[in-house]
Amino acid sequence: MTSMPPHAPNVRPAEDAVDDGIDLLEIATVLASHWRLLIIAPVVAGALAIGASYLIAPTFTARTTFLPPQQQQSAAATALASLGALSGLAGSSGIKTPGDQYVALMQSANVEDRIVDRFKLLEVYDVKYRFLARQTLKQNVRITLGKKDGLITAEVDAHDPTMAADIANQYVAELRRLSAELALTEAQQRRVFFENELKRTRAKLTDAQQALQSSGFNAGALKAEPKAAAESYARLQAQIAAAEVQLQVVRRALSDTAPEVQQQLVQLSALRSQLLKLEGSATAPSDADYVSHYREFKYQETLFDLFSKQFEMARLDESREGALIQVVDAATPPERKSKPARAIIAIATAAAAFLLLVVWVLVRHSIRTTSKHPHAAEKFARLRAALKTGRSSGT
């Protein structure tokens, strides 16, 4: 007869053991038992999602693509090198990333405000304040710069396909306007610089010309050549002085009625008449005034010619830089909506419903299976007691 060991361990029957997990076969069995729910409910949810999507107003997306101006070495920039220190005044610093700058300009309040006013977006978006319209516009507009091709793309969402295309194209028009006003490129900066210098020099040249005329030369003489006019004036003055001396000598020997005296008087009168025509007045210019006025006139005239040539070259380079903004694909009214994507909404809703039902079925089966064991029932009882205690302490 064998004896039992004094300290034999207490072994629970297998049927009292609580499983901590569910194997794959059991999961498949549980899901198969609810196959109607797992199929019909997601289909119904997807159908309801499609029906609800028809309550959403369709959104159309218009797209335009353009090439921003490219920085390049121009003919006038090369010519500036011959001006020495003057070339540094034109401010010909290049732009490292012009594409990023043009994207920032399109997103500026200057452009957005004009678009808000042009398309009456305060009424379209049903907002009271301009900043709210700008915020809504930003949410409906996407402006991107291609890193590889350098093209800028503007995509605009709107419920009206025509308005979406018009707004996208208006962004390009506003960018052209703003870039022309700000003088962003090298040629534009040089054109603005030389244009201002040309205006200043033209005014100074006019003042110098008037000062030179006031010194005793009429406009007709200045049109030919100031230096030649001065030399002609001095030569006439010398001839008149010589004729007067000769007339005095003749008068000492002959009477005023003598032919020689009369001839000398006619010659002197002709010289004086020429002098009056040349100077336009009876007052002779002083040599000091003439030299200073003539020097200033020639200096301003030289500057005016220089700035005129540089201004024309800058204008030519500016016209070469692009029709500045070259549109690759203009925006046209889209034929199909871009939002809402009803198929994606239906599939996503059905998938979410299916996953939620699978979790719900498995959790419910696990709770029912576990609650049948005494050990698990005791744990559930403690959990319910803890919840009641928490509610009572919270109240």
Backbone torsions as a table, in degrees:
resi	resn	phi	psi	omega
1	MET	NA	127.6	-177.8
2	THR	-93.5	146.3	179.1
3	SER	-102.7	151.4	178.9
4	MET	-75.4	144.2	176.6
5	PRO	-64.1	143.2	-174.0
6	PRO	-61.2	-34.9	-176.2
7	HIS	-123.3	69.4	179.2
8	ALA	-80.4	132.2	-179.1
9	PRO	-66.6	148.0	177.3
10	ASN	-84.1	114.3	-177.3
11	VAL	-105.6	124.8	178.5
12	ARG	-78.1	145.2	176.0
13	PRO	-61.1	155.2	-177.0
14	ALA	-64.8	-32.7	-176.7
15	GLU	-73.3	-17.5	179.0
16	ASP	-88.0	-10.2	-178.6
17	ALA	-70.4	143.8	179.4
18	VAL	-103.4	122.7	177.7
19	ASP	-78.1	136.2	179.2
20	ASP	-86.2	-10.7	-177.9
21	GLY	-144.5	176.4	179.9
22	ILE	-123.5	130.6	-179.2
23	ASP	-79.0	169.0	-174.7
24	LEU	-63.2	-37.0	-179.6
25	LEU	-64.3	-41.0	179.3
26	GLU	-67.7	-38.5	177.3
27	ILE	-60.7	-45.3	179.6
28	ALA	-62.8	-38.3	-179.3
29	THR	-65.4	-43.3	-179.6
30	VAL	-64.3	-45.0	-178.9
31	LEU	-66.4	-37.8	179.8
32	ALA	-64.7	-32.6	179.8
33	SER	-70.4	-15.3	178.9
34	HIS	-119.0	31.9	-173.5
35	TRP	-65.3	-32.8	179.4
36	ARG	-64.0	-44.6	179.2
37	LEU	-64.2	-41.6	-176.6
38	LEU	-72.0	-17.0	179.0
39	ILE	-100.3	-47.6	-173.8
40	ILE	-70.8	-42.6	-176.0
41	ALA	-63.0	-47.0	177.0
42	PRO	-62.4	-36.3	178.5
43	VAL	-64.4	-43.1	178.3
44	VAL	-63.6	-42.0	179.1
45	ALA	-62.0	-42.4	177.8
46	GLY	-63.6	-40.3	178.8
47	ALA	-64.8	-41.7	177.4
48	LEU	-64.0	-36.4	178.4
49	ALA	-65.3	-40.1	177.0
50	ILE	-63.1	-43.8	178.7
51	GLY	-62.2	-40.3	179.0
52	ALA	-68.0	-30.4	-179.3
53	SER	-66.4	-24.4	178.0
54	TYR	-72.5	-15.5	175.5
55	LEU	-78.5	-14.7	179.5
56	ILE	-87.3	130.9	179.0
57	ALA	-64.7	134.1	-179.4
58	PRO	-66.0	145.7	179.3
59	THR	-114.2	134.3	179.3
60	PHE	-112.8	140.6	-177.7
61	THR	-116.3	120.2	175.7
62	ALA	-104.8	146.9	-173.7
63	ARG	-136.3	135.5	173.5
64	THR	-129.9	144.8	-178.8
65	THR	-129.8	134.7	-179.5
66	PHE	-145.8	160.9	179.4
67	LEU	-101.9	119.0	-179.7
68	PRO	-72.3	163.7	178.9
69	PRO	-59.8	143.3	-179.4
70	GLN	-108.2	137.0	177.0
71	GLN	-74.0	134.3	-179.7
72	GLN	-149.0	158.7	177.5
73	GLN	-77.0	123.8	-174.6
74	SER	-105.8	168.2	179.6
75	ALA	-67.1	-39.2	-179.8
76	ALA	-69.0	-33.3	177.2
77	ALA	-63.7	-35.6	176.0
78	THR	-69.4	-39.3	-179.2
79	ALA	-67.3	-26.8	179.8
80	LEU	-63.9	-25.8	-178.9
81	ALA	-61.2	-26.6	-179.1
82	SER	-80.0	-6.4	-178.2
83	LEU	-89.8	-6.1	178.2
84	GLY	70.3	-127.3	-178.1
85	ALA	-65.3	-24.7	-178.9
86	LEU	-64.5	-28.6	-177.2
87	SER	-66.5	-26.6	179.7
88	GLY	-71.7	-17.5	-179.3
89	LEU	-75.0	-17.9	-174.7
90	ALA	-77.4	-13.7	176.9
91	GLY	62.4	55.2	-174.7
92	SER	-93.8	53.6	176.9
93	SER	-85.3	134.6	-175.8
94	GLY	-82.9	169.2	179.0
95	ILE	-107.7	126.5	-176.2
96	LYS	-70.1	-48.4	-178.9
97	THR	-125.8	81.7	-178.5
98	PRO	-64.5	-31.1	-179.6
99	GLY	-61.9	-44.1	178.0
100	ASP	-62.5	-36.0	180.0
101	GLN	-67.7	-39.5	179.1
102	TYR	-69.5	-33.9	174.5
103	VAL	-63.3	-42.7	178.7
104	ALA	-63.8	-37.5	178.5
105	LEU	-64.5	-40.7	179.6
106	MET	-66.2	-25.2	179.8
107	GLN	-94.9	7.2	-177.5
108	SER	-76.9	159.3	178.6
109	ALA	-66.5	-28.0	178.0
110	ASN	-58.5	-48.3	-179.4
111	VAL	-72.1	-44.3	-175.9
112	GLU	-64.6	-38.4	179.5
113	ASP	-64.0	-40.9	179.5
114	ARG	-66.3	-36.6	177.7
115	ILE	-69.3	-39.5	177.1
116	VAL	-60.0	-43.1	-179.2
117	ASP	-71.1	-40.8	-175.2
118	ARG	-65.3	-41.4	-176.0
119	PHE	-102.7	8.8	176.8
120	LYS	51.7	52.5	-174.9
121	LEU	-72.4	-17.6	174.3
122	LEU	-61.3	-38.2	178.0
123	GLU	-80.1	-37.6	-178.5
124	VAL	-64.2	-44.5	-178.9
125	TYR	-86.8	-4.3	177.8
126	ASP	56.0	53.4	177.3
127	VAL	-124.0	161.1	-175.3
128	LYS	-95.9	-33.3	-173.6
129	TYR	-110.8	152.4	-177.7
130	ARG	-66.4	-38.5	-177.6
131	PHE	-65.6	-30.4	176.1
132	LEU	-69.2	-37.1	176.5
133	ALA	-65.5	-38.8	177.2
134	ARG	-64.5	-41.4	179.1
135	GLN	-62.7	-43.3	178.4
136	THR	-65.3	-39.3	178.1
137	LEU	-62.3	-41.2	178.6
138	LYS	-62.7	-35.6	178.6
139	GLN	-68.5	-25.4	-178.0
140	ASN	-98.8	1.8	-177.8
141	VAL	-125.5	134.5	176.6
142	ARG	-126.9	118.4	-179.1
143	ILE	-117.6	119.1	-175.6
144	THR	-129.6	152.6	177.9
145	LEU	-113.0	122.9	177.7
146	GLY	-69.5	124.6	-177.1
147	LYS	-71.1	-30.4	-176.9
148	LYS	-92.3	-47.1	-175.4
149	ASP	-93.0	-14.5	179.3
150	GLY	74.2	10.1	179.5
151	LEU	-84.9	144.6	177.0
152	ILE	-102.0	130.0	-179.0
153	THR	-116.9	131.7	177.2
154	ALA	-119.4	120.4	178.0
155	GLU	-113.9	130.9	-176.3
156	VAL	-125.1	130.6	176.3
157	ASP	-101.3	137.1	176.7
158	ALA	-158.9	156.5	177.8
159	HIS	-75.2	-21.4	177.2
160	ASP	-104.5	119.8	-177.3
161	PRO	-62.1	-35.5	179.2
162	THR	-66.9	-41.3	178.6
163	MET	-65.4	-38.2	178.1
164	ALA	-60.1	-44.2	179.2
165	ALA	-67.9	-40.8	-179.1
166	ASP	-64.8	-41.2	179.4
167	ILE	-65.7	-41.8	179.4
168	ALA	-61.5	-45.1	178.9
169	ASN	-68.7	-31.1	-180.0
170	GLN	-68.9	-30.4	175.7
171	TYR	-59.4	-41.0	178.9
172	VAL	-67.0	-41.6	179.1
173	ALA	-63.8	-41.5	179.5
174	GLU	-68.2	-34.6	177.5
175	LEU	-65.9	-39.5	176.6
176	ARG	-61.5	-44.6	179.9
177	ARG	-62.4	-47.3	-175.5
178	LEU	-68.1	-39.9	179.4
179	SER	-66.3	-33.4	177.0
180	ALA	-69.8	-35.4	-179.6
181	GLU	-73.8	-35.4	-174.5
182	LEU	-86.9	-14.7	-179.2
183	ALA	54.9	70.2	-174.3
184	LEU	-84.9	-37.6	-173.0
185	THR	-83.5	169.5	-178.8
186	GLU	-62.0	-45.7	-179.0
187	ALA	-64.9	-38.0	178.3
188	GLN	-65.9	-40.1	178.1
189	GLN	-64.0	-42.8	178.8
190	ARG	-67.5	-38.9	179.6
191	ARG	-62.2	-43.6	178.7
192	VAL	-64.4	-42.0	-179.8
193	PHE	-61.4	-52.4	-176.5
194	PHE	-70.4	-28.0	176.1
195	GLU	-64.7	-43.7	177.9
196	ASN	-66.5	-42.3	178.7
197	GLU	-64.2	-36.6	-179.6
198	LEU	-66.4	-39.6	177.9
199	LYS	-64.3	-43.9	179.5
200	ARG	-64.2	-43.9	-178.2
201	THR	-67.2	-36.5	178.5
202	ARG	-61.7	-41.2	178.6
203	ALA	-66.0	-42.3	178.8
204	LYS	-67.2	-35.9	178.4
205	LEU	-65.6	-39.2	177.3
206	THR	-63.4	-42.1	177.8
207	ASP	-63.9	-41.6	179.4
208	ALA	-65.4	-37.9	178.8
209	GLN	-66.3	-41.6	178.5
210	GLN	-66.2	-37.3	177.4
211	ALA	-65.7	-38.7	178.8
212	LEU	-68.3	-36.5	177.0
213	GLN	-66.7	-37.5	-179.8
214	SER	-68.3	-15.4	178.6
215	SER	-80.0	-3.7	173.8
216	GLY	130.1	7.2	-179.0
217	PHE	-114.6	134.9	179.1
218	ASN	-83.4	172.4	-176.3
219	ALA	-66.3	-33.3	179.5
220	GLY	-63.5	-37.9	178.8
221	ALA	-71.7	-37.6	-179.4
222	LEU	-69.3	-26.3	179.3
223	LYS	-65.0	-31.4	-179.6
224	ALA	-76.2	-68.3	-179.5
225	GLU	-170.7	119.5	-178.3
226	PRO	-56.2	-40.6	-178.6
227	LYS	-66.3	-43.0	178.3
228	ALA	-64.5	-37.3	177.9
229	ALA	-63.9	-40.8	179.1
230	ALA	-65.6	-43.4	178.9
231	GLU	-63.7	-40.7	178.8
232	SER	-65.0	-38.6	178.4
233	TYR	-64.3	-46.2	179.9
234	ALA	-64.2	-37.4	-180.0
235	ARG	-66.4	-42.0	177.5
236	LEU	-64.6	-40.0	177.4
237	GLN	-60.5	-41.7	179.3
238	ALA	-66.6	-40.3	179.1
239	GLN	-66.0	-39.6	178.0
240	ILE	-65.0	-41.8	178.7
241	ALA	-63.1	-41.2	179.0
242	ALA	-67.1	-38.7	179.5
243	ALA	-66.4	-38.0	178.9
244	GLU	-66.0	-40.7	178.0
245	VAL	-63.6	-43.2	-180.0
246	GLN	-65.7	-35.9	177.7
247	LEU	-65.2	-40.6	177.5
248	GLN	-63.7	-38.6	179.5
249	VAL	-65.9	-41.9	-178.1
250	VAL	-67.8	-38.9	-179.0
251	ARG	-64.5	-28.8	178.6
252	ARG	-67.5	-28.1	-177.6
253	ALA	-100.7	-26.3	-174.9
254	LEU	-128.0	163.4	176.9
255	SER	-81.2	169.1	-178.0
256	ASP	-69.0	-20.0	-179.7
257	THR	-86.9	-4.1	-179.8
258	ALA	-67.3	145.4	-179.9
259	PRO	-58.4	-37.3	-178.1
260	GLU	-64.5	-41.0	179.6
261	VAL	-66.3	-43.4	178.8
262	GLN	-61.7	-41.3	179.1
263	GLN	-63.7	-41.0	-179.8
264	GLN	-67.1	-36.8	177.7
265	LEU	-65.0	-41.0	178.3
266	VAL	-63.9	-41.8	179.7
267	GLN	-64.8	-41.8	179.0
268	LEU	-65.9	-39.2	178.8
269	SER	-65.1	-38.9	178.6
270	ALA	-65.8	-39.0	179.2
271	LEU	-66.7	-41.0	178.9
272	ARG	-66.9	-34.9	177.2
273	SER	-64.8	-42.0	176.4
274	GLN	-62.5	-38.1	179.9
275	LEU	-65.6	-41.6	178.4
276	LEU	-63.2	-40.4	177.5
277	LYS	-64.3	-35.9	-176.1
278	LEU	-73.0	-45.0	-173.8
279	GLU	-92.9	-19.5	178.0
280	GLY	73.4	5.3	178.2
281	SER	-157.1	170.9	-179.6
282	ALA	-90.3	-1.8	-177.3
283	THR	-98.1	129.0	-179.5
284	ALA	-84.7	141.2	179.6
285	PRO	-76.0	148.3	175.1
286	SER	-83.0	149.3	-178.1
287	ASP	-64.1	-37.2	-178.6
288	ALA	-65.6	-43.7	178.4
289	ASP	-63.6	-40.7	-178.3
290	TYR	-63.5	-44.8	-177.2
291	VAL	-62.6	-46.8	-178.1
292	SER	-67.7	-43.8	179.3
293	HIS	-67.0	-38.9	-179.7
294	TYR	-68.0	-39.4	179.0
295	ARG	-63.4	-44.0	178.6
296	GLU	-64.3	-41.0	179.6
297	PHE	-62.3	-46.0	-179.0
298	LYS	-66.3	-36.1	179.3
299	TYR	-65.3	-47.9	179.0
300	GLN	-66.4	-34.3	178.1
301	GLU	-66.1	-39.2	178.0
302	THR	-66.1	-43.9	177.6
303	LEU	-62.9	-40.2	-179.3
304	PHE	-63.0	-42.7	177.5
305	ASP	-63.8	-41.1	-179.2
306	LEU	-64.6	-48.9	-178.7
307	PHE	-67.8	-31.8	178.4
308	SER	-64.1	-43.7	179.6
309	LYS	-65.7	-43.7	-179.8
310	GLN	-67.1	-35.9	178.6
311	PHE	-64.6	-42.3	179.2
312	GLU	-66.5	-39.3	178.1
313	MET	-66.6	-38.8	178.1
314	ALA	-65.7	-39.5	177.1
315	ARG	-63.8	-39.1	178.7
316	LEU	-65.1	-43.2	178.7
317	ASP	-65.8	-36.2	179.1
318	GLU	-65.0	-38.6	178.5
319	SER	-69.3	-29.2	179.2
320	ARG	-73.7	-27.1	-172.1
321	GLU	-71.6	-5.2	163.8
322	GLY	152.1	117.5	152.3
323	ALA	-33.2	29.6	-179.3
324	LEU	47.7	-67.3	179.9
325	ILE	-106.4	117.2	-177.0
326	GLN	-105.2	112.6	-177.2
327	VAL	-77.5	123.9	177.6
328	VAL	-86.0	-51.3	178.5
329	ASP	-131.4	111.5	176.2
330	ALA	-75.5	148.6	-179.2
331	ALA	-73.3	135.9	175.8
332	THR	-124.9	153.4	179.4
333	PRO	-57.8	122.2	-179.0
334	PRO	-66.4	144.3	-179.5
335	GLU	-87.9	-22.7	-179.3
336	ARG	-124.2	149.1	178.1
337	LYS	-71.8	154.3	175.4
338	SER	-104.0	-23.0	178.7
339	LYS	-143.5	150.1	-7.1
340	PRO	-80.8	150.1	176.3
341	ALA	-85.0	93.0	-171.6
342	ARG	-64.7	-38.0	-180.0
343	ALA	-64.1	-42.3	179.7
344	ILE	-66.6	-39.8	178.9
345	ILE	-62.1	-44.2	-178.9
346	ALA	-65.2	-45.0	-179.0
347	ILE	-65.0	-43.8	-179.3
348	ALA	-64.8	-39.6	179.5
349	THR	-67.0	-43.5	179.0
350	ALA	-63.6	-41.2	179.6
351	ALA	-65.4	-42.4	178.9
352	ALA	-64.5	-41.2	178.3
353	ALA	-63.8	-40.6	179.7
354	PHE	-62.5	-45.6	-178.8
355	LEU	-64.7	-41.8	178.7
356	LEU	-63.5	-40.1	178.6
357	LEU	-67.2	-38.6	178.2
358	VAL	-61.6	-45.8	179.3
359	VAL	-62.9	-43.6	-178.8
360	TRP	-62.6	-43.3	179.9
361	VAL	-63.9	-44.9	-178.4
362	LEU	-67.3	-41.7	-179.9
363	VAL	-65.4	-43.5	179.5
364	ARG	-62.9	-41.5	177.7
365	HIS	-64.5	-39.6	-179.7
366	SER	-66.1	-40.7	179.6
367	ILE	-65.1	-44.1	-179.5
368	ARG	-64.3	-41.6	-178.4
369	THR	-67.8	-43.1	-175.8
370	THR	-71.4	-36.7	-176.3
371	SER	-67.8	-13.2	178.9
372	LYS	-76.1	-19.5	-178.9
373	HIS	-87.7	139.5	-177.9
374	PRO	-58.9	-42.6	-177.7
375	HIS	-61.6	-42.4	179.0
376	ALA	-70.3	-35.6	178.7
377	ALA	-62.0	-38.4	177.7
378	GLU	-63.4	-39.6	178.6
379	LYS	-66.3	-40.4	178.6
380	PHE	-64.3	-36.5	179.0
381	ALA	-64.2	-44.1	177.8
382	ARG	-63.3	-37.4	179.2
383	LEU	-65.3	-41.9	179.3
384	ARG	-66.1	-37.5	178.5
385	ALA	-65.3	-40.8	179.0
386	ALA	-64.4	-38.6	178.9
387	LEU	-66.0	-41.9	178.3
388	LYS	-63.4	-41.2	179.1
389	THR	-62.3	-41.7	179.0
390	GLY	-64.0	-39.2	179.4
391	ARG	-67.3	-41.7	-178.5
392	SER	-67.1	-37.9	178.7
393	SER	-71.1	-31.0	178.3
394	GLY	-71.1	-32.8	178.1
395	THR	-79.6	NA	NA
